[in-house]
Every structure is written in structure tokens, then in C-alpha cells.
Amino acid sequence: SVSPVSPRQVVDEANTVFVYGRSSDRRSASLCTALAKARIPFEQREFDIDKSFMEPLRASGYRGGSTPPPIVVLGNQAWWDQGPGGGSLVAFPFEGTVVAELRRALGSGGNSPVRSRG
């Protein structure tokens, strides 16, 4: 039997940052370190087992092909490293880009876990 999902669980899932990576992957570890340093709470999920990232990935413009971990998901939005250039003329480090985007996304909801001194 399937247990019902409470509205609280749905809200928590929509406001939780998930990192789909591999425990032995250097890039996944580097991203998790950057998120921790930025004080952005996240939950790690196993890339090869849990494919819950696919719907947000498609909703965020993924058109197919190889996408290595890590993939970061917040609600129905996903971030992934598109490799050198990533279709842009200017390349920024993936970790820094994700941290900046998550700060913006989490801050816009009024529930930002990132605190700034001021």
C-alpha cells in the first residue's frame, strides 16, 4: 500500500535543495563542499539510483545526451554542468554559479537559509 503524502512533505520537497551525485565523485564532493560553505542546506541523493531529477532537468531545458553528476534540483528547477563553455561565451565555475542561483532562488521565497551580515 502507498502511504499518502502530507501537504507538509510536498512543501518540504519543493523547498529542499537536492544534490544528485556519486559518493566517489570528486565533482559531486566539490559541489557539496561549496554548498556547505555557503550555508545552503541540501540533501544528497544517489545519481545512479534515484532519477527524480529527470523531470526538473527537462523543465530546465535539458534536451538529452550525457549529463554527468552532480545535478542540483530545487523544486522544478535543475542545474547541471554543461561542460566547457556550456553554450555561453563566458565560462563560470559550476559550483559558484549554482551557489549564486540557489541564493537568489531561496532568498526570493522569503525562507532563505542563507544569512548575511548587515
All heavy atoms as an XYZ file, in Angstrom:
888
protein
N       0.836     -1.179      0.000
C       0.000      0.000      0.000
C       0.880      1.241      0.000
O       1.969      1.252      0.560
C      -0.947     -0.057      1.193
O      -0.515      0.706      2.260
N       0.406      2.278     -0.614
C       1.139      3.536     -0.717
C       0.628      4.474      0.362
O      -0.568      4.684      0.496
C       0.941      4.171     -2.109
C       1.627      5.516     -2.181
C       1.446      3.244     -3.192
N       1.543      5.026      1.136
C       1.123      5.965      2.172
C       0.890      7.331      1.553
O       1.615      7.746      0.656
C       2.167      6.042      3.290
O       3.382      6.494      2.764
N      -0.134      8.032      2.011
C      -0.418      9.356      1.450
C       0.692     10.348      1.798
O       1.326     10.241      2.837
C      -1.740      9.751      2.103
C      -1.823      8.926      3.343
C      -1.050      7.662      3.074
N       0.902     11.283      0.921
C       1.895     12.330      1.150
C       1.179     13.506      1.788
O       0.185     13.996      1.267
C       2.556     12.757     -0.180
C       3.507     13.915      0.039
C       3.265     11.587     -0.824
N       1.689     13.939      2.907
C       1.063     15.073      3.583
C       1.448     16.364      2.870
O       2.498     16.440      2.236
C       1.515     15.137      5.043
O       2.841     15.601      5.119
N       0.594     17.406      2.964
C       0.950     18.699      2.345
C       2.284     19.224      2.859
O       3.035     19.855      2.142
C      -0.201     19.613      2.749
C      -1.338     18.696      3.027
C      -0.720     17.426      3.550
N       2.620     18.946      4.110
C       3.889     19.395      4.695
C       5.068     18.782      3.940
O       6.051     19.445      3.662
C       3.923     19.022      6.179
C       5.229     19.337      6.863
C       5.255     20.776      7.329
N       6.498     20.999      8.035
C       7.179     22.112      7.944
N       6.734     23.102      7.244
N       8.303     22.264      8.590
N       4.971     17.475      3.606
C       6.042     16.808      2.874
C       6.223     17.423      1.493
O       7.333     17.613      1.037
C       5.756     15.313      2.740
C       5.946     14.546      4.036
C       5.491     13.114      3.879
O       4.371     12.854      3.458
N       6.353     12.185      4.227
N       5.133     17.744      0.824
C       5.210     18.344     -0.504
C       5.897     19.696     -0.420
O       6.778     20.007     -1.212
C       3.794     18.471     -1.131
C       3.854     19.277     -2.413
C       3.214     17.092     -1.388
N       5.527     20.510      0.562
C       6.140     21.821      0.743
C       7.635     21.661      1.022
O       8.466     22.347      0.465
C       5.437     22.609      1.877
C       6.229     23.850      2.238
C       4.031     22.982      1.452
N       7.989     20.714      1.892
C       9.397     20.495      2.215
C      10.186     20.082      0.976
O      11.297     20.554      0.758
C       9.543     19.453      3.313
C       9.099     19.975      4.672
O       8.928     21.198      4.825
O       8.916     19.147      5.580
N       9.636     19.198      0.155
C      10.314     18.761     -1.063
C      10.529     19.942     -2.013
O      11.570     20.081     -2.617
C       9.496     17.673     -1.781
C       9.510     16.340     -1.090
C      10.626     15.435     -1.563
O      10.929     15.429     -2.766
O      11.191     14.730     -0.720
N       9.538     20.809     -2.125
C       9.622     21.940     -3.053
C      10.656     22.962     -2.607
O      11.172     23.709     -3.421
C       8.257     22.598     -3.191
N      10.964     22.998     -1.312
C      11.908     23.983     -0.780
C      13.229     23.366     -0.344
O      14.007     24.010      0.345
C      11.272     24.726      0.400
C      10.125     25.592     -0.068
O      10.275     26.400     -0.968
N       8.964     25.387      0.521
N      13.463     22.131     -0.745
C      14.697     21.438     -0.384
C      15.624     21.379     -1.582
O      15.192     21.064     -2.689
C      14.392     20.003      0.108
O      13.531     20.074      1.243
C      15.665     19.269      0.493
N      16.890     21.677     -1.353
C      17.909     21.544     -2.392
C      18.390     20.098     -2.366
O      18.792     19.586     -1.327
C      19.090     22.503     -2.140
C      20.214     22.252     -3.142
C      18.626     23.956     -2.190
N      18.317     19.446     -3.521
C      18.798     18.071     -3.652
C      20.016     18.055     -4.559
O      20.018     18.699     -5.618
C      17.716     17.163     -4.254
C      16.518     17.003     -3.368
C      15.361     17.715     -3.615
C      16.550     16.150     -2.282
C      14.249     17.580     -2.796
C      15.445     16.009     -1.450
C      14.287     16.720     -1.712
N      21.038     17.326     -4.141
C      22.226     17.137     -4.971
C      22.271     15.668     -5.356
O      22.396     14.793     -4.505
C      23.521     17.522     -4.217
C      24.748     17.209     -5.077
C      23.497     18.993     -3.827
N      22.114     15.407     -6.642
C      22.190     14.047     -7.163
C      23.614     13.837     -7.650
O      24.046     14.439     -8.633
C      21.201     13.861     -8.323
C      19.764     13.979     -7.875
C      19.140     15.218     -7.783
C      19.038     12.845     -7.527
C      17.822     15.325     -7.361
C      17.725     12.945     -7.099
C      17.129     14.181     -7.020
O      15.831     14.292     -6.594
N      24.354     13.030     -6.922
C      25.749     12.810     -7.248
C      26.163     11.391     -6.931
O      25.327     10.523     -6.674
N      27.451     11.173     -6.955
C      28.031      9.873     -6.604
C      28.986     10.099     -5.440
O      29.763     11.045     -5.440
C      28.791      9.281     -7.780
C      27.907      8.903     -8.929
C      28.714      8.205    -10.031
N      27.840      7.816    -11.110
C      28.002      8.196    -12.373
N      29.021      8.968    -12.718
N      27.165      7.798    -13.297
N      28.944      9.189     -4.481
C      29.783      9.346     -3.288
C      31.272      9.338     -3.621
O      32.063      9.969     -2.936
C      29.458      8.265     -2.255
O      29.576      6.985     -2.837
N      31.658      8.673     -4.689
C      33.080      8.587     -5.052
C      33.494      9.646     -6.074
O      34.637      9.655     -6.515
C      33.370      7.194     -5.624
O      32.588      6.990     -6.799
N      32.574     10.555     -6.434
C      32.833     11.532     -7.486
C      33.405     12.831     -6.914
O      32.808     13.450     -6.043
C      31.509     11.808     -8.224
C      31.667     12.815     -9.342
O      32.572     12.641    -10.171
O      30.865     13.764     -9.382
N      34.544     13.257     -7.435
C      35.218     14.474     -6.979
C      34.358     15.707     -7.230
O      34.274     16.610     -6.408
C      36.568     14.596     -7.693
C      37.358     15.833     -7.345
C      38.632     15.948     -8.167
N      38.432     15.877     -9.602
C      38.035     16.913    -10.369
N      37.806     18.078     -9.823
N      37.884     16.766    -11.673
N      33.691     15.785     -8.385
C      32.859     16.943     -8.704
C      31.653     17.045     -7.774
O      31.256     18.136     -7.381
C      32.412     16.872    -10.163
C      33.589     17.028    -11.124
C      33.189     16.879    -12.556
N      31.939     17.598    -12.788
C      31.140     17.391    -13.814
N      31.438     16.502    -14.715
N      30.032     18.086    -13.959
N      31.052     15.911     -7.437
C      29.917     15.918     -6.504
C      30.380     16.404     -5.133
O      29.720     17.229     -4.507
C      29.311     14.513     -6.382
O      28.780     14.081     -7.618
N      31.535     15.913     -4.691
C      32.081     16.318     -3.385
C      32.408     17.809     -3.378
O      32.133     18.517     -2.404
C      33.324     15.495     -3.059
N      32.964     18.316     -4.468
C      33.318     19.730     -4.569
C      32.075     20.614     -4.485
O      32.073     21.640     -3.794
C      34.067     19.971     -5.887
O      34.343     21.331     -6.061
N      31.011     20.223     -5.161
C      29.770     20.991     -5.117
C      29.174     20.979     -3.712
O      28.754     22.018     -3.201
C      28.755     20.444     -6.123
C      27.402     21.144     -6.085
C      27.524     22.605     -6.499
C      26.408     20.422     -6.956
N      29.156     19.816     -3.062
C      28.620     19.722     -1.698
C      29.420     20.589     -0.731
O      28.851     21.244      0.145
C      28.586     18.262     -1.238
S      27.346     17.278     -2.114
N      30.729     20.633     -0.911
C      31.579     21.482     -0.079
C      31.230     22.952     -0.293
O      31.113     23.723      0.661
C      33.072     21.232     -0.403
O      33.378     19.870     -0.085
C      33.975     22.156      0.391
N      31.028     23.360     -1.552
C      30.676     24.752     -1.852
C      29.331     25.127     -1.246
O      29.163     26.216     -0.687
C      30.654     24.973     -3.366
N      28.352     24.229     -1.318
C      27.041     24.496     -0.720
C      27.139     24.607      0.796
O      26.536     25.489      1.403
C      26.039     23.403     -1.107
C      25.632     23.351     -2.579
C      24.766     22.126     -2.851
C      24.914     24.621     -2.995
N      27.917     23.718      1.405
C      28.086     23.752      2.860
C      28.773     25.048      3.295
O      28.356     25.685      4.274
C      28.883     22.532      3.329
N      29.803     25.468      2.571
C      30.498     26.716      2.899
C      29.569     27.923      2.759
O      29.699     28.895      3.491
C      31.727     26.900      2.001
C      32.903     26.057      2.406
C      34.105     26.331      1.518
C      35.289     25.477      1.946
N      36.442     25.683      1.057
N      28.636     27.853      1.804
C      27.682     28.941      1.593
C      26.486     28.838      2.548
O      25.578     29.650      2.486
C      27.192     28.921      0.152
N      26.509     27.834      3.403
C      25.425     27.576      4.373
C      24.073     27.374      3.687
O      23.047     27.855      4.161
C      25.350     28.689      5.409
C      26.593     28.755      6.270
C      26.392     29.722      7.416
N      27.566     29.708      8.268
C      28.341     30.763      8.468
N      28.048     31.915      7.910
N      29.391     30.680      9.250
N      24.112     26.680      2.575
C      22.881     26.306      1.877
C      22.606     24.846      2.226
O      23.372     23.962      1.830
C      23.022     26.479      0.349
C      23.249     27.954      0.016
C      21.783     25.930     -0.368
C      23.528     28.225     -1.452
N      21.540     24.592      2.983
C      21.241     23.203      3.351
C      20.816     22.403      2.122
O      20.150     22.931      1.227
C      20.097     23.326      4.359
C      19.568     24.691      4.231
C      20.587     25.537      3.539
N      21.223     21.146      2.088
C      20.901     20.290      0.953
C      20.813     18.846      1.411
O      21.278     18.493      2.485
C      21.951     20.433     -0.161
C      23.333     20.025      0.258
C      23.795     18.737      0.041
C      24.178     20.933      0.885
C      25.077     18.367      0.435
C      25.459     20.581      1.278
C      25.907     19.285      1.050
N      20.202     18.041      0.570
C      20.114     16.605      0.812
C      20.780     15.907     -0.362
O      20.510     16.241     -1.517
C      18.648     16.190      0.921
C      18.467     14.726      1.227
C      17.004     14.348      1.366
O      16.263     15.088      2.048
O      16.605     13.328      0.772
N      21.646     14.956     -0.066
C      22.321     14.222     -1.126
C      21.490     13.007     -1.517
O      20.903     12.343     -0.668
C      23.694     13.748     -0.663
C      24.684     14.878     -0.516
C      26.038     14.359     -0.084
O      26.314     14.297      1.101
N      26.856     13.980     -1.041
N      21.450     12.752     -2.817
C      20.772     11.568     -3.346
C      21.698     10.906     -4.351
O      22.489     11.562     -5.018
C      19.448     11.938     -3.999
C      18.439     12.440     -2.974
C      17.070     12.521     -3.533
N      16.099     12.783     -2.463
C      14.840     13.034     -2.685
N      14.365     13.052     -3.914
N      14.022     13.254     -1.680
N      21.576      9.592     -4.453
C      22.459      8.811     -5.313
C      22.026      8.918     -6.780
O      20.928      8.497     -7.147
C      22.478      7.354     -4.860
C      23.477      6.480     -5.575
C      24.924      6.960     -5.488
O      25.346      7.412     -4.410
O      25.627      6.884     -6.518
N      22.883      9.482     -7.598
C      22.626      9.741     -9.015
C      22.218      8.479     -9.771
O      21.326      8.522    -10.616
C      23.895     10.345     -9.634
C      23.803     10.623    -11.105
C      23.245     11.804    -11.560
C      24.295      9.724    -12.036
C      23.171     12.084    -12.928
C      24.229      9.990    -13.396
C      23.661     11.172    -13.839
N      22.878      7.360     -9.499
C      22.632      6.129    -10.262
C      21.394      5.368     -9.802
O      20.944      4.462    -10.494
C      23.859      5.211    -10.179
C      25.064      5.851    -10.842
O      24.936      6.328    -11.995
O      26.133      5.907    -10.206
N      20.839      5.735     -8.652
C      19.684      5.011     -8.107
C      18.409      5.837     -8.195
O      17.365      5.355     -8.624
C      19.952      4.601     -6.640
C      21.129      3.627     -6.598
C      18.711      4.007     -6.002
C      21.627      3.330     -5.202
N      18.484      7.090     -7.783
C      17.315      7.968     -7.711
C      17.315      8.892     -8.923
O      18.170      9.758     -9.049
C      17.371      8.773     -6.412
C      16.127      9.598     -6.159
O      15.357      9.852     -7.120
O      15.935     10.006     -5.008
N      16.355      8.713     -9.813
C      16.278      9.521    -11.037
C      15.191     10.594    -10.935
O      14.687     11.072    -11.951
C      16.021      8.620    -12.254
C      17.137      7.611    -12.510
C      18.437      8.295    -12.882
C      19.515      7.286    -13.228
N      20.782      7.912    -13.552
N      14.854     11.021     -9.723
C      13.829     12.055     -9.521
C      14.213     13.379    -10.166
O      13.364     14.250    -10.332
C      13.595     12.291     -8.025
O      13.202     11.107     -7.391
N      15.468     13.532    -10.534
C      15.928     14.786    -11.132
C      15.503     14.935    -12.593
O      15.589     16.029    -13.147
C      17.454     14.920    -11.041
C      18.217     13.821    -11.741
C      18.453     13.883    -13.111
C      18.704     12.734    -11.033
C      19.156     12.879    -13.757
C      19.409     11.728    -11.664
C      19.631     11.799    -13.039
N      15.023     13.883    -13.227
C      14.750     13.935    -14.662
C      13.666     14.954    -15.045
O      13.829     15.696    -16.005
C      14.393     12.543    -15.202
C      15.585     11.604    -15.288
S      16.998     12.250    -16.244
C      16.297     12.424    -17.881
N      12.569     15.010    -14.313
C      11.505     15.961    -14.653
C      11.978     17.412    -14.508
O      11.809     18.211    -15.431
C      10.260     15.700    -13.801
C       9.079     16.549    -14.212
C       7.823     16.229    -13.430
O       7.594     15.053    -13.096
O       7.080     17.178    -13.150
N      12.591     17.794    -13.366
C      13.114     19.166    -13.274
C      14.204     19.453    -14.316
O      14.303     20.568    -14.820
C      13.681     19.254    -11.854
C      13.001     18.175    -11.098
C      12.704     17.093    -12.087
N      14.983     18.438    -14.658
C      16.040     18.604    -15.659
C      15.426     18.976    -17.006
O      15.851     19.942    -17.653
C      16.849     17.307    -15.758
C      18.178     17.350    -16.482
C      19.164     18.265    -15.765
C      18.763     15.946    -16.581
N      14.392     18.246    -17.419
C      13.709     18.550    -18.680
C      13.039     19.924    -18.624
O      13.082     20.682    -19.586
C      12.680     17.464    -19.002
C      13.292     16.206    -19.546
C      12.230     15.240    -20.059
N      12.707     13.884    -19.908
C      12.374     13.057    -18.919
N      11.504     13.424    -18.007
N      12.879     11.850    -18.850
N      12.410     20.239    -17.491
C      11.728     21.532    -17.330
C      12.720     22.696    -17.393
O      12.344     23.820    -17.692
C      10.963     21.566    -16.009
N      13.990     22.417    -17.119
C      15.025     23.453    -17.113
C      15.787     23.536    -18.431
O      16.816     24.197    -18.514
C      15.994     23.206    -15.956
O      15.312     23.292    -14.727
N      15.308     22.828    -19.447
C      15.903     22.965    -20.763
C      16.787     21.839    -21.238
O      17.359     21.906    -22.321
N      16.905     20.777    -20.463
C      17.723     19.635    -20.865
C      17.110     18.983    -22.097
O      15.904     18.719    -22.134
C      17.809     18.642    -19.707
C      18.488     17.344    -20.038
C      19.854     17.291    -20.264
C      17.763     16.164    -20.098
C      20.487     16.093    -20.546
C      18.382     14.963    -20.375
C      19.734     14.925    -20.604
O      20.359     13.744    -20.883
N      17.911     18.742    -23.108
C      17.406     18.195    -24.368
C      17.933     16.795    -24.671
O      17.822     16.317    -25.795
C      17.777     19.124    -25.525
C      17.210     20.508    -25.391
C      15.698     20.500    -25.574
N      15.133     21.803    -25.332
C      14.244     22.073    -24.376
N      13.811     21.144    -23.580
N      13.785     23.296    -24.221
N      18.534     16.150    -23.712
C      19.036     14.798    -23.932
C      20.544     14.766    -24.024
O      21.203     15.790    -24.029
N      21.066     13.572    -24.090
C      22.508     13.398    -24.152
C      23.074     13.043    -22.786
O      22.339     12.862    -21.820
N      24.353     12.966    -22.716
C      25.037     12.580    -21.484
C      25.095     13.755    -20.506
O      25.501     14.856    -20.877
C      26.452     12.115    -21.813
O      27.159     11.840    -20.627
N      24.646     13.516    -19.296
C      24.726     14.527    -18.247
C      25.343     13.880    -17.016
O      24.673     13.154    -16.301
C      23.330     15.082    -17.901
O      22.761     15.606    -19.078
C      23.412     16.172    -16.863
N      26.624     14.114    -16.785
C      27.268     13.510    -15.624
C      26.857     14.222    -14.341
O      26.443     15.387    -14.378
C      28.759     13.696    -15.900
C      28.823     14.915    -16.759
C      27.559     14.911    -17.573
N      26.959     13.534    -13.206
C      26.668     14.188    -11.935
C      27.745     15.219    -11.612
O      28.828     15.164    -12.192
C      26.695     13.033    -10.931
C      27.550     11.985    -11.557
C      27.376     12.155    -13.043
N      27.443     16.155    -10.753
C      26.216     16.300     -9.968
C      25.147     17.104    -10.706
O      25.442     17.926    -11.572
C      26.692     17.070     -8.745
C      27.804     17.931     -9.256
C      28.485     17.102    -10.329
N      23.901     16.834    -10.322
C      22.755     17.618    -10.774
C      22.095     18.162     -9.518
O      21.895     17.434     -8.544
C      21.778     16.754    -11.586
C      22.462     16.304    -12.883
C      20.488     17.526    -11.878
C      21.675     15.316    -13.688
N      21.782     19.449     -9.523
C      21.184     20.104     -8.368
C      19.735     20.440     -8.712
O      19.457     20.939     -9.799
C      21.952     21.398     -8.001
C      21.320     22.075     -6.799
C      23.414     21.079     -7.742
N      18.821     20.146     -7.775
C      17.400     20.396     -8.000
C      16.830     21.176     -6.829
O      17.084     20.870     -5.670
C      16.629     19.063     -8.182
C      15.128     19.298     -8.208
C      17.075     18.350     -9.440
N      16.038     22.189     -7.162
C      15.237     22.929     -6.185
C      13.868     23.095     -6.816
O      13.733     23.790     -7.833
C      15.858     24.285     -5.857
C      15.019     25.189     -4.940
C      14.801     24.550     -3.567
C      15.669     26.556     -4.790
N      12.866     22.443     -6.246
C      11.527     22.487     -6.822
C      11.540     21.854     -8.203
O      11.985     20.718     -8.368
N      11.095     22.595     -9.209
C      11.074     22.078    -10.573
C      12.179     22.711    -11.417
O      12.081     22.786    -12.633
C       9.699     22.310    -11.218
C       9.474     21.355    -12.377
O       9.945     20.227    -12.370
N       8.759     21.814    -13.393
N      13.246     23.158    -10.757
C      14.378     23.779    -11.442
C      15.617     22.931    -11.199
O      15.832     22.439    -10.095
C      14.581     25.182    -10.901
C      15.447     26.040    -11.764
C      15.405     27.503    -11.329
O      14.885     27.838    -10.268
N      15.960     28.373    -12.140
N      16.422     22.757    -12.238
C      17.641     21.955    -12.120
C      18.831     22.706    -12.687
O      18.699     23.530    -13.590
C      17.469     20.624    -12.858
N      20.006     22.410    -12.131
C      21.276     22.945    -12.621
C      22.206     21.766    -12.853
O      22.278     20.856    -12.043
C      21.909     23.883    -11.590
C      21.142     25.130    -11.351
C      21.330     26.342    -11.958
C      20.064     25.326    -10.425
N      20.430     27.256    -11.467
C      19.643     26.669    -10.531
C      19.390     24.494     -9.526
C      18.608     27.195     -9.771
C      18.352     25.011     -8.771
C      17.975     26.347     -8.898
N      22.939     21.802    -13.949
C      23.916     20.775    -14.248
C      25.055     21.416    -15.009
O      24.894     22.454    -15.633
C      23.272     19.626    -15.042
C      22.799     19.996    -16.413
C      23.444     19.762    -17.591
C      21.575     20.654    -16.767
N      22.706     20.241    -18.650
C      21.543     20.795    -18.169
C      20.492     21.145    -16.031
C      20.499     21.397    -18.848
C      19.451     21.761    -16.715
C      19.454     21.867    -18.090
N      26.211     20.799    -14.938
C      27.398     21.345    -15.592
C      27.346     20.978    -17.063
O      27.374     19.803    -17.414
C      28.662     20.796    -14.940
C      29.910     21.534    -15.370
O      29.845     22.327    -16.328
O      30.952     21.310    -14.745
N      27.250     21.974    -17.919
C      27.155     21.733    -19.352
C      28.524     21.656    -20.009
O      28.624     21.653    -21.226
C      26.301     22.825    -19.993
C      24.885     22.797    -19.476
C      24.026     23.892    -20.090
O      24.364     24.469    -21.115
N      22.918     24.183    -19.449
N      29.566     21.582    -19.193
C      30.909     21.441    -19.735
C      31.512     22.771    -20.125
O      30.918     23.821    -19.910
N      32.708     22.750    -20.712
C      33.397     23.978    -21.082
C      32.537     24.849    -22.000
O      32.052     24.392    -23.013
C      34.650     23.490    -21.810
C      34.841     22.086    -21.341
C      33.454     21.559    -21.044
N      32.342     26.077    -21.588
C      31.545     26.995    -22.390
C      30.060     26.887    -22.107
O      29.398     27.877    -21.942
N      29.535     25.675    -22.030
C      28.134     25.444    -21.735
C      27.186     26.226    -22.619
O      26.090     26.577    -22.217
N      27.621     26.515    -23.850
C      26.774     27.284    -24.749
C      26.885     28.784    -24.525
O      26.178     29.570    -25.112
N      27.797     29.187    -23.648
C      27.973     30.598    -23.334
C      29.366     31.043    -23.753
O      30.291     30.247    -23.822
C      27.803     30.795    -21.820
O      28.150     32.102    -21.449
N      29.509     32.326    -24.027
C      30.825     32.853    -24.383
C      31.730     33.003    -23.174
O      32.932     33.022    -23.291
C      30.668     34.219    -25.076
C      29.959     34.191    -26.429
C      29.792     35.615    -26.955
C      30.742     33.354    -27.432
N      31.122     33.131    -21.991
C      31.892     33.304    -20.770
C      31.627     32.100    -19.864
O      30.482     31.772    -19.586
C      31.481     34.599    -20.031
C      32.276     34.766    -18.761
C      31.650     35.795    -20.949
N      32.677     31.441    -19.418
C      32.524     30.268    -18.561
C      32.774     30.650    -17.109
O      33.759     31.317    -16.790
C      33.499     29.179    -18.990
N      31.851     30.276    -16.234
C      31.991     30.476    -14.796
C      32.071     29.127    -14.128
O      31.469     28.167    -14.613
C      30.785     31.258    -14.235
C      30.674     32.653    -14.772
C      29.811     32.945    -15.808
C      31.450     33.670    -14.246
C      29.709     34.233    -16.311
C      31.362     34.964    -14.744
C      30.490     35.243    -15.775
N      32.777     29.015    -12.990
C      32.829     27.736    -12.293
C      31.413     27.282    -11.917
O      30.605     28.072    -11.435
C      33.665     28.023    -11.048
C      34.450     29.259    -11.390
C      33.586     30.041    -12.340
N      31.132     26.009    -12.166
C      29.805     25.453    -11.910
C      29.371     25.659    -10.459
O      28.257     26.104    -10.192
C      29.804     23.960    -12.275
C      28.509     23.260    -11.995
C      27.349     23.623    -12.663
C      28.451     22.237    -11.072
C      26.137     22.973    -12.420
C      27.254     21.582    -10.815
C      26.097     21.944    -11.492
N      30.264     25.359     -9.512
C      29.912     25.466     -8.094
C      29.470     26.879     -7.731
O      28.471     27.090     -7.068
C      31.086     25.049     -7.195
C      31.464     23.593     -7.295
C      32.446     23.305     -8.429
O      32.756     24.204     -9.250
O      32.905     22.146     -8.508
N      30.231     27.885     -8.166
C      29.906     29.269     -7.850
C      28.603     29.715     -8.483
O      27.819     30.446     -7.877
N      28.364     29.264     -9.707
C      27.125     29.608    -10.395
C      25.924     29.028     -9.661
O      24.921     29.710     -9.439
C      27.161     29.096    -11.851
O      28.277     29.694    -12.513
C      25.882     29.419    -12.586
N      26.017     27.757     -9.259
C      24.909     27.103     -8.552
C      24.660     27.781     -7.208
O      23.512     28.046     -6.847
C      25.171     25.588     -8.379
C      24.149     24.957     -7.445
C      25.144     24.897     -9.727
N      25.712     28.087     -6.465
C      25.547     28.763     -5.171
C      24.836     30.101     -5.365
O      23.882     30.419     -4.646
C      26.914     28.945     -4.458
C      26.805     29.946     -3.314
C      27.429     27.602     -3.944
N      25.256     30.885     -6.345
C      24.626     32.191     -6.591
C      23.160     32.035     -6.995
O      22.290     32.763     -6.510
C      25.400     32.951     -7.673
N      22.872     31.086     -7.865
C      21.496     30.857     -8.317
C      20.611     30.371     -7.167
O      19.459     30.794     -7.044
C      21.470     29.843     -9.463
C      22.026     30.381    -10.758
C      21.069     31.356    -11.433
O      19.848     31.144    -11.396
O      21.563     32.337    -12.005
N      21.138     29.490     -6.332
C      20.348     28.987     -5.203
C      20.091     30.087     -4.175
O      18.992     30.173     -3.622
C      21.033     27.787     -4.539
C      20.990     26.491     -5.352
C      21.868     25.434     -4.703
C      19.555     25.990     -5.512
N      21.084     30.919     -3.927
C      20.876     32.041     -3.000
C      19.751     32.942     -3.506
O      18.890     33.359     -2.752
C      22.155     32.853     -2.841
C      23.133     32.236     -1.905
C      24.327     33.134     -1.712
N      25.106     32.681     -0.590
C      26.386     32.920     -0.441
N      27.035     33.634     -1.341
N      27.032     32.487      0.619
N      19.764     33.212     -4.803
C      18.721     34.046     -5.398
C      17.359     33.356     -5.286
O      16.381     33.966     -4.862
C      19.048     34.325     -6.861
C      18.073     35.285     -7.535
C      18.331     35.425     -9.025
N      18.325     34.172     -9.751
C      17.220     33.463    -10.052
N      16.050     33.894     -9.680
N      17.313     32.341    -10.718
N      17.302     32.088     -5.639
C      16.032     31.351     -5.619
C      15.490     31.190     -4.200
O      14.303     31.377     -3.957
C      16.213     29.982     -6.276
N      16.348     30.866     -3.264
C      15.907     30.662     -1.880
C      15.556     31.984     -1.219
O      14.617     32.061     -0.440
C      16.985     29.936     -1.078
C      17.213     28.482     -1.487
C      18.516     27.959     -0.876
C      16.044     27.609     -1.101
N      16.279     33.038     -1.561
C      16.017     34.346     -0.978
C      14.723     34.953     -1.466
O      14.051     35.672     -0.736
N      14.331     34.615     -2.692
C      13.119     35.204     -3.258
C      11.862     34.657     -2.603
O      10.816     35.279     -2.667
C      13.066     34.970     -4.770
O      12.931     33.591     -5.048
N      11.977     33.494     -1.938
C      10.803     32.911     -1.297
C      10.611     33.388      0.123
O       9.640     33.034      0.778
N      11.551     34.166      0.637
C      11.432     34.668      1.997
C      11.870     33.673      3.056
O      11.877     33.965      4.230
N      12.243     32.462      2.647
C      12.673     31.438      3.598
C      14.151     31.136      3.425
O      14.572     30.011      3.549
C      11.877     30.139      3.388
C      10.421     30.320      3.715
O      10.058     31.161      4.513
N       9.574     29.527      3.074
N      14.932     32.141      3.107
C      16.334     31.920      2.798
C      17.103     31.358      3.995
O      17.105     31.928      5.069
C      16.994     33.237      2.380
O      18.359     33.029      2.161
N      17.756     30.198      3.787
C      18.579     29.652      4.859
C      19.929     30.332      4.906
O      20.732     30.082      5.784
C      18.722     28.181      4.470
C      18.626     28.191      2.985
C      17.684     29.318      2.643
N      20.224     31.179      3.938
C      21.498     31.881      3.897
C      21.348     33.217      4.608
O      20.486     34.007      4.276
C      21.929     32.109      2.422
C      23.250     32.841      2.373
C      22.015     30.795      1.677
N      22.166     33.406      5.614
C      22.091     34.659      6.373
C      23.256     35.551      5.983
O      24.355     35.085      5.786
C      22.157     34.364      7.870
C      21.041     33.482      8.359
C      21.163     33.264      9.864
N      20.403     32.134     10.303
C      19.108     32.135     10.533
N      18.412     33.230     10.354
N      18.480     31.069     10.941
N      22.977     36.828      5.873
C      24.056     37.758      5.572
C      24.209     38.723      6.736
O      23.248     39.026      7.432
C      23.760     38.513      4.280
O      22.583     39.251      4.418
N      25.421     39.152      6.925
C      25.672     40.145      7.996
C      25.388     41.512      7.440
O      25.732     41.832      6.333
C      27.125     40.058      8.440
C      27.446     38.734      9.086
C      28.879     38.718      9.527
N      29.201     37.356      9.956
C      30.373     36.978     10.351
N      31.366     37.842     10.354
N      30.590     35.754     10.730
N      24.768     42.347      8.247
C      24.472     43.651      7.705
C      24.083     44.579      8.719
O      23.974     45.501      9.198
